Structures are given as C-alpha cells and as structure tokens.
C-alpha cells in the first residue's frame, strides 16, 4: 500500500514538473517578446540617440534557445503517432493473432488494442496516444516484434502478449507514453540548444543558464519516473504470470534473450549485406 502511494506521488510530481515547465516556457516567450518589442520601439523612436543594440542582440541570441524549449513542449504535449518502420496488421490478415490478443485482453481485464503493428525488433510494447498529459485516453497500439512471432513457441508468445496487455489493464500506457515523450522532449531541447550554441558565439554566451535548467529538469524527471515504470513492469509481470503461468513467463524471458542474440547475428550477417548490395531487403 505504501509503495503504491509512493509510486502515485512520483507520477503526480512528474506531471506537475511538466506543467511547471510548460508554464515557465510560456512565461519566457512572453518576456522575450516584451523585450523584443520594447527594443525595436526604442530603436525606432524619434528621440532615441543610442539604439538599444544590447537588448536586440540578447533577443536574437535567445531566439534559438527559446525555439528549443518550445520544441520540447510541442514534443511532450502531442501524441507521437505510429512508429516509423512498422507494419499495421488487420484482423483479416492475421485472424489468429487478433483472436489470441483479444482472448488475453479479456483475461487481464482490459479492452483489446485499437491496432497491432509489427516491428523488426525482438521486443513488444504498448502505447496510448493520450492527450492532455495522459489524462484523456487515446488510441492504443500493440507493437509486436516479428522475430518474437516467428521464434517463440505459442505459449511463450502468449506470455509476452499478456505482459504487454497487462500495462493496458493497469492504465500504465498513458503514464509510459507521457514519461517517454517528456524525457525525449527535454533531451531534444538540450540537443537543439547545444547545437545552436556550437554554431553561434552569441548564442553560446546565453545558452549556459537554459542548458543547466533543462539538464536539471531532465534528471529530476527521470528520477521521478524510473521507479514508477519499474514498478509497472513488475505489475505487468504478475498479470502475465496469472494468465499464462509463472513458469511460461520465465521461459519466455529466457527465450527472448537468446532470440535477440540470434536476430542481431542474422541482421549483421545477412540482412545488412543484402541491404547494402540491393538497396533494400
């Protein structure tokens, strides 16, 4: 009970941290616009004898910095959409897979996903394109690695599917998507500011403070979300063990690890050379 309360508190704090970051970025944009307007107005005033070049230069230097921070807000706020390099699987093309997913979803007490997409990775995951910081439910997608479909025995594949659907039953996918987008957005903002500072000496003079702020936000955000996501994985494991059996879940984990090694060797030894020679696979 205490662990659940602590996890919930961490999730709420992570949400609050993102909201505060959004508000801070909005405030910085308003302040930047105010200084820019005042600087341009003062420069164009008839009684002006010395144009406020320092203010205008500071605004110019902060423009790419603010652009990076605004990009972080946009990236964390909007749904990511389908992942690139994945293939949508309809019920008509894979009725047995959809039937198994729907049966397992009922077993863990949740609705089946809205879409199943195949990937070229030895992995499975679920996402939910929830809006308003994960508060409003959205389209749910199950990503399933084709190597798992081909390489795992049916019982072990069902255990993997039960684990992922367990995230849906506990509504983990909303927080997971928010945590991933939040962390990725903050990192992208740091990279954008760092690139702008490396390309321009003027920007470099003003980039230190915002970079420290974003790095601190990223560290705290990850510190808050990492234990919550770890606990969510354990809860999904329990759901999978209840539906598919604890021994089968353990076998699936071991098989997936061995399959990943074999798949990487296959990609390096066959797929990559063919792609280089033919331009496609």
C-alpha positions, 0 to 999 in steps of 0.5 A, a space after each residue: 500500500 505504501 509503495 503504491 502511494 509512493 509510486 502515485 506521488 512520483 507520477 503526480 510530481 512528474 506531471 506537475 514538473 511538466 506543467 511547471 515547465 510548460 508554464 515557465 516556457 510560456 512565461 519566457 516567450 512572453 518576456 522575450 517578446 516584451 523585450 523584443 518589442 520594447 527594443 525595436 520601439 526604442 530603436 525606432 523612436 524619434 528621440 532615441 540617440 543610442 539604439 538599444 543594440 544590447 537588448 536586440 542582440 540578447 533577443 536574437 541570441 535567445 531566439 534559438 534557445 527559446 525555439 528549443 524549449 518550445 520544441 520540447 513542449 510541442 514534443 511532450 504535449 502531442 501524441 507521437 503517432 505510429 512508429 516509423 518502420 512498422 507494419 499495421 496488421 488487420 484482423 483479416 490478415 492475421 485472424 489468429 493473432 487478433 483472436 489470441 490478443 483479444 482472448 488475453 485482453 479479456 483475461 487481464 481485464 482490459 479492452 483489446 488494442 485499437 491496432 497491432 503493428 509489427 516491428 523488426 525488433 525482438 521486443 513488444 510494447 504498448 502505447 496510448 496516444 493520450 492527450 492532455 498529459 495522459 489524462 484523456 485516453 487515446 488510441 492504443 497500439 500493440 507493437 509486436 516484434 516479428 522475430 518474437 512471432 516467428 521464434 517463440 513457441 505459442 505459449 511463450 508468445 502468449 506470455 509476452 502478449 499478456 505482459 504487454 496487455 497487462 500495462 493496458 489493464 493497469 492504465 500504465 500506457 498513458 503514464 509510459 507514453 507521457 514519461 517517454 515523450 517528456 524525457 525525449 522532449 527535454 533531451 531534444 531541447 538540450 540537443 537543439 540548444 547545444 547545437 545552436 550554441 556550437 554554431 553561434 558565439 552569441 548564442 553560446 554566451 546565453 545558452 549556459 543558464 537554459 542548458 543547466 535548467 533543462 539538464 536539471 529538469 531532465 534528471 529530476 524527471 527521470 528520477 521521478 519516473 524510473 521507479 514508477 515504470 519499474 514498478 509497472 513492469 513488475 505489475 505487468 509481470 504478475 498479470 502475465 504470470 496469472 494468465 499464462 503461468 509463472 513458469 511460461 513467463 520465465 521461459 519466455 524471458 529466457 527465450 527472448 534473450 537468446 532470440 535477440 542474440 540470434 536476430 542481431 547475428 542474422 541482421 549483421 550477417 545477412 540482412 545488412 549485406 543484402 541491404 547494402 548490395 540491393 538497396 533494400 531487403 
